[in-house]
Amino acid sequence: MLQVNVLRNNPQWVKERLAVKHFKQLELVDEIIVLDDERKRIQSDYDNTQSKINTASKEIGKLMAQRKKDEAEELKNQVAGFKIQVNDYNALLIGNLKVLTDKIVLLPNLPSTLVPIGKTPEENVVTKQSEINIALPSNAKPHWDLIKQHDIVDFELGAKITGSGFPVYKGKGARLQRALIEYFLQFNTAAGYTEFIPPFMVNEASAFATGQLPDKEGQMYHATEDNFYLIPTAEVPVTNIYRDTILKETELPIKMTAYSPCFRREAGSFGKDVRGLNRVHQFEKIEIIQIVHPDKSYGVLDEMVAHVEKLVQSLELPYRILRLCGGDMSFASALTYDFEVYSAAQERWLEVSSVSNFENFQTNRMKCRFKDVNGKMQLAHSLNGSSLALPRIFAALIENNQTENGINIPKVLQPYFGADSI
């Protein structure tokens, strides 16, 4: 959530940054400033009236001591009137704050000045790309045919049990999935990330804190009776570990990693680009999250990008890194790098990770602060990244490593998988 003082200090600059994300309701900036002006006026009236009550109360005590009961009673009547006014001002403040909050949460995070200008994924900037050197057999197949041939993922069974977009991993497919999860977690913990197993459902406050609500309400599965949301990523519960928390500066940075199933409705998704494992409603993902000092968050972002890059490289997959343009960024992000791996059988790039700096957008919503060395309270910065999302990694791995005799397993995964091929 943006801070009101940021809007007040330079409203035109804020509008220019919001326009980079192609945000249309720029008039909200002016409306929020007007509401904040009103809040300040009401607060001033409240404070002045409360001061009158305090002054009068002291005077009443003096008058009573001097046995001037009539004057004291007259002053008591005035205080009673002041108290009615204070209650009215308090009600106005509560109403003003609700309207102001309802408007400010509609504003996305301001994009960093490093964000490229653009509206569509085609305008993202490729910052790095490895060589594509894959020799496939003449009868190479896309993963949706391979999984049937080797009987390792069953979409029809998932549709029977639940519905479309819920795959069942079986046999060596389940083993490969488990091997990826274990390897990714080991890779992250070796880099200093503490592992968590969080709840896979969150309450409304948690979904709001990380920016899923109100922006992505229609994309999440909602258990309405309890008002819980199935998580779209482990980022949501893990980041919320530090909601309503005051940290010491010496505790920063905080590095966390977690495995979780992820649930996304993906409303409106259809077509060949979402076939098979390319887009599903339930999938597994390993996440890395950091809570850091604001002066260090962009250096940490570079470190997290380098960490994910090493992980992708270890799987021997061709990859590229993109800096997302304003129109392709998430609601909460200030700067995002996407990782894509190349699927030789599909002849297309598949997104497998997003690494983002949210600056203080999430921490302001969830009141995650720290005391610096001077005792001053500051908002921390939060970052997160996929490390990695499994379905497209699984798809690219089996497509790029298929042979006439089966599917080779990358060397780094063989100790976890327990064999060198399927």
N, C-alpha and C positions, 0 to 999 in steps of 0.2 A: 504494500500500500504506500502510495506517495505521501510525503509529509507536506502539510499545508504551507509551512514556511518556504519550502522549495517553490511552490506555485506562486506565493506572494512575492518572493524576491525577484523573480524574472518570468512573469507569465508568458511573454512572447517567446522566449527561448523554450519554455516547456511545450508550448503549442508546436513549435518547429520540430522538437524531438518526437512528439506524439505523431506528427504528420509523417515521420520516417516509417512508423509502424502502420501507416495508412488508417489511423484512428480518425473517425469521422466527427465525433461529438466534441469538437474543440471548445464549444461554448460552455462546456462543463467547467472548464478552468475558471472562467469569469464568474459563473454561478457559485462555485465553491468559495471564491474570494469574497463575494458579497455576503454569503452565509457566515463566513468567518468574521467579517466586519460586524455583522449583527450579533454574533456570539460575543465578541469583545465588548460591544455596547451593553448587552444584557449583563455580562459579567461585571462590568464597571458599576452598573446600577445595583446589582446584587451586593457587591463589596461595599459600596457607599451606604446602602441601607443597613447592612450588617454592622458597619462601623457606628451608625447612629444608634442602633440597639445597644451595642456595647457601651457607648458613651452615656446613653440615657440610664442604663442599668446601674452604672457606677454613681450617677447623680441621684438616682432614687435612694440608694443606700445612704448617701450623705443627708438627703432630706429627711429620711426616716430617723436618722440619728439626731437630727435637729428638731424632731417632733413636728415637722412641717408636712402633716399627713395629706392635706388638701393638694399641695403642690406635687407631692409624691404620687397621689392617685391620678392627677392630670397627666403626669409624665408616663405612668403605667398605661393609660389609655393610648397615648401616642405610640408606645412600644408595641402594644397589641396591633395597632395599624401597620407598623413597620414589619411585624412578623408576617402579617398577611401578604404584604408586598414581597417579602423575601421568598415566601412559598410560591408566589406567582412567578417571580423571576427564575426560581429553581425549575419550575415546570417548563418555562420557556427555554431554559438552557438544555434541558433533557430533550425537548422536541427539536430544537435547533441541531443538537449534536447527532440525533438520529438521521435527520435529513442530510446533514453534511456528510456523515459516514456513508449513507446509502449512495451518495453521488460520487464520493472520492474512490470508493471501491470499484467503480466502473472504469476508472482510468488504468490502463496498463502501465507497466514499468517503462521508464524512459530508456530508450536504447542508447548504448554507449556511442561515442563519436567514432568508434572503430567499425560500427555496423555499416555495411554497404547499402547504398540506396537501391531499392528494388521492390517489386511487389510479388513476384512469383519464384518458385524454386529454381527456375532456369536462370535467375539473376543472382543466385548465390555465387560466392567467389571460391574457386578451388585454390586452397593455399598449399596443398601438397598432394602428389599422386605417385604411387609406386608403379613399377612396371607390371604389365599384364602378360604373363608368360605361362599359359596353361595349354597343355596338349591333351585334348579329349579324344576318346575313341570315336570312330566314325558313327557309331550308333548311340552317341551320348544322349541322355534324357534329362529333362527338367526334374526337379525333386519330387513333384507330385506323381510322376511315373515311377521314379526310383523307390519311393517309400512303399508303393504297392508291390513292386517287383521283389523287394527284400522283406516285406511285411513288418515294417518297423514303425509306421504311424498309420492310424486308421481314422479317417474323417467320418466315414459312414457310421462307425460304432459311436463316435462322439456325438453325431447328430441324433442317433437313437437315444442315447443316455440323456443328452441335454438339448442340443440344437446345433445349427450350422455355426462353424467357427470355433468349435471346442474339440481339438484333436485328442486322440488317445495314443500315447507313445507306448510301444510294447516291445518285449524282447530286447534286442540289441539297440533299438531306437531309444528305449527307456534307459538303457545302460549308457548310451552316448550322451543323452540329456543329463544324467546324473554326473557323468565324468566332466562335462563342461561346467556344471554348477560348482563342483568341488575344486576344479582347477582355477576358476575365476576367483573364488573366495580365497584360496591359498595365495594366489598372485597378489590380491589386495592386502591381505593381512601381512604378508611379507614386506609390503611397502609402508607398514605402520598404521593401517586402518584397523579399528576395533570392530569385530563382527557382532552383529545384533540379529536376533530373530524377532521381528516386531509383530504386532497383531496385523491381520490381513483385512480388517475392517476398521474404519475410523469414524469418529463423531463429526458433527458439523463444524465444530470449532477447529478441529485439526485440518479438515478440508479447506476451510476458509484461510487458515494461517499460511498455507503454502500456495494459495492462489488458484486452487481447483474450483472453489466457489467464490463468486457466482459464475465465473467464466466458463467452466466445463461441466456444469450441472447435468446437461443432457447426455454427456459422454460416459458418465459413471453409473454403475448399477447401484440402486438405492433400496436398502431394506427399510421400507417405510414405517413399519410398526415400531421399530426401535430407533429410527432416524439415523441409521448407520450407513456408511458408504463402503462398498468393496473398493480396495485401493487400486488406482491405475498404475502405481509405481511405489516401490519401497521408500522413495523420497518423502512421501507424505507422512507416514508414521515415524520414520527415523528423524527427520528434521524436527518434528514436534516433540521429540524428547526434551528439547530445550525451549519449548514454549513457556512463557511466564517465568523466565529464569534470569537471574543476575549472575554473571560469571566474573571471575577475576581475569585480568589481562594475561596473567601467567598461565592460565588454562588454555589459551589459544595457541595454535590452532587445534580444533577438535576434528578428528578424522574417523569416519564411521563407514562401514560397509554392511550390506544386508542382501540376502536372497529373499525373494518373494514371488509367488504367483501374482500376476497383474491382470486386471479385468477392465476391458474397455468395450463400450457398446459399438464404437466405430459406426455411428449412424450414417447412412448414406454411402457407405463404402461398397463398391462392387466393381466388376470388370476383371480383365485378365491380369492387371497389375496387382491385384490382391488375391490371386489364386493360390491355393495350397497354403504354405506356411508364411506367405508374404504378409498376410494380415489376418489375425485371428482375434477372437474375443477374450480368450484366456491364454496367457503365455508366461514363461518364467524369465526373470531378469535379475541380474546382480547390479546393485547400485553402490556408488561411492558418494559420500556427502561430506562437506567440510563446513565448519563454522569458524570464521577467521577474523582477524583484525582488518578493518576497512582499508588501511593503508597497504595491505598485502594481498588483497583479493585477486588482482589481475595477474600478479606473479604466481599465485596459487592456481589460477585458471590455466596458465601455461603449463604448470607442473602436472595438472590433472590430464590435460590433452596429451602430454608426453607419456604419461602412465598408460592411458588407453591405447595409444599408438603402439607401445611396446607389447601390449597384450595382443592386439590384432596381428602384429608382425610375427609373434610367436606361433600363431596358428597357420602361418604361411599362406595367408589370403591376400590377394591384391586389394589395395584400399586407396581411398582418397579422403582428404579432410577438406570440409567446406566451412567457410564463415558465412552464416546465414544473413541474408538481406532483411531489411526491416519488415517487409510484408510476409516473410516466412517464419518469423520468430514467434515464440510462445508469449502469452499474455504477461508472464512474470519475469521473463528474462531481460537482462541488459545486454548480454552478448552471448551467442551460442555458436559452438563448433559442432558440426555433424560429421560422423564417420560413416562411410559407405564402403561395402566390400563388393567386389565384382563377381557376379554369377555368370560363369562362362556358358552354361547350358541355356540360360535365359537371355544372355547377352544384354544384361542391364545391371545397374548399380542398385544395391539394397542398403537402406539405412539400418545401421546396427547400434549406433550410440549417438547421444546428444550430450555435450558437456557445456554447462551454462554457469554464468555468474549472475546471481540475482541482486547483487549489491545488498542494500538494506530493505528491499521491497518485501521479502518474506519476514525478515526479523522485526520490521516495524509492525506487521500484522500480528505476529505472535509474541511481541514484547520480549525479544531475546536481546539482552543488553550486557554490557560489561563495564567494570570500573577501571579506568586507565590508571597509570602510575600517579597521576595528580588527583585521583579520587573523583574525576569527572565521569558521568555516566554517558556511554555511547552505545549506539546500535551496532551490533556485529554485522558482518556480511555472510551470506550463505551461498554455497555452490553445490552443484551435484552433477553426476555423470553416469551414464549407463556403462557397465563394465563387466559383462556386456548383456544386451538383449539376445535371447537364445533362438527364437524361431528362424530368423533370417541367417544367423550364423550357422545353425543346423543345416538350413537349405543350401547355403553356399558351400559348406564343407563337403556335403555328400555329392553335390553337383560337380565341384571342381576336382574332387579326388576319386571320381568314378573311373573304373578300368574295365577291361573285358571280363575280369574275374571277380569283380566286386567293388567295394569302396575302401580305399586306404584311409587309415586314421593318422593324422599328423603326429609326429614323434612326441611332441610335448604332451599330447593327450593319452598316449599309449599306456603309461603307468596307471592312469586313472580308469581307462576303459578296460584294461586287462587283455588287450589283443592289438594286433597291428592292422586289422582289416575287418570289414563286414562282408 
